[in-house]
């Protein structure tokens, strides 16, 4: 069994060394960031945008994000712990789906049963994958069978922007946002028509191709894209009890976004995306049988944004997502449909920002013999204020569930810029997640399950000067009524039942830094976390206590050369902490260059040392792989 690449004693010095590099001489003081002009159409919010107007503006303004609270706010005023990934970060990743890219970010951990396309979970700050609210182009994505987004079905092709909000946000987003929120945006048209075409070849018979076109014609903007990726894969279950074949995948995706600026005050938008992932897997005792799991995700939305005056604007949107999963030849099928309607209102009065949101959410599950649904109606209020060195944000939301009645959540955040470039923040909030319909009505279900509830507190300290920054976030999130699979009891199955039997604590410290040292861009993060059961004191299954992520890139002779290093301490594959998974470290290298103004070449090697490791007991991960991609982006 492999061993941890760094012990808890060695972990802290590594963090200190990475962070101290950020204070290299040459940093210049900068003035306090000024608030964006909210009357300017290019100014967007640091709070949730459900379609593309805000996403497009944010993509062109690096100091603006779209994730924390739902009213217009420049990034300098954001009090939450947020990471933004642009299209260049997405392209450099060389990843097939979004889970691989997310796992390289601070506070994020990936667990996967084999290679790309197989069942994947993303843990923010060590919390369950179902505790992260996920939106694609503003459309809510979730599975009412497994709980959480189907990460293996979300293709990276044509994605322009990803935002990661770490920390509870149920007072803004409602149920699901117990640990964080991830917003995903595909490309949006702007300016003269332009195309993007890419082809790639890699190890394990990997083949990729994508094409898209985007632009603007008068008051109409558009973006269309499609992609295809295939791979022969590798043997993900090397145990003799399983089929010794290679477990590959086939992924097809398409997306479209359309906007119409009716006049200076009104805009209509539509968005659509579809992805299908067909991945091979090995069931127990299925030697010689080629088993497939097919995941499909479809999202669609319509939105109307209106600016009624210089101080008041509104947004009305309707959306639907459908998640389908089936297996063959072993028959299993499940389908989740989510339908949402949102009416958001924002009022700006001097230093005050007020928001009022009405939301209707409907969830439906078809999983034979289950065919049921439920809905929630919600009212959310928000107030933000900035005065001098102080920033305040207060959110309050009431959800009324058709099955569980009312639930009220709140969130308070405060920021204080106590010196040039320095700011301290404090936040507290409550959150909840209602049980999935499968948790309640499957053969393992318990109809009397109650929502999982949490209380979170966190403190943050940030120093930023130009492109350099150092951040530290200390957090504790306590969850009760944690749903887990337990012993046989009230359900119909003798094997076991879902139950509200647990309490958990997700606590830790995240340190992150970035700095430019000469011609080299440095970045790094370290997570010292302790996601454990409050009842037993044991580490939660498949969660590590230490995560280290380092990155560096530079320009040399027309090339961008870079590397990434990820290290994870040991974990346990079970709640009893008796099945140990060894720690590991993985080094990735990449290089890119422009062969011509419209042509770019990307080269990448992942797991350079060919390290063998497991994220889940019995499931191998890919060894050393290489990938080359040629991208053409002509303008017209």
Buried (B, 14 or more C-beta within 10 A) or exposed (E): EBEBBBEEEEBBEBBEEBBEBBEEEEBEEEEEEEBBEBEEEEBBBBBBBBBBBBBBBBBEBEEBBBBBBBBBBBBBBBBBBBBBBBBEBBBBBBBBBBBBBBBBBBBBBBBBBBBBBBBBBBBBBBBBBBBBBBBBBBBBBBBBBBBBBBBBBBBBBBBBBBBBBBBBBBBBBBBBBBBBBBBBBBBBBBEEBBBBBBBBEBBBEBBBBBBBBBBBEEEEBBBBBBBBBBBBBBBBBEEEEBBEBBBBBBBBBBBBBBBBBEEEEEBBBBBBBBBBBBBBBBBEEBEEEEBBBBBBBBBBBBBBBBBEEEBBBBBBBBBBBBBBBBBEEEEEEBBBBBBBBBBBBBBBEEEEBBBBBBBBBBBBBBBEEBEBBBBBBBBBBBBBBBEEEEBBBBBBBBBBBEBBEEBBBBBBBBBBBEEEBBBBBBBBBBBBBBBBBBBBBBEBBBEEBBBBBBBBBBBBBBBBBEEBBBBBBBBBBBBBBBBBEBEEEEBEEEEBBBBBBBBBBBBBBBBBBBBBBEEEBBBBBBBBBBBBBEEEEBBBBBBBBBBBBBBBBBEEEEBBBBBBBBBBBBBBBEBEBEEBBBBBBBBBBBBBBEEEEBEBBBBBBBBBEEBBBBBBBBBBBBBEBBBBBBBBBEEE
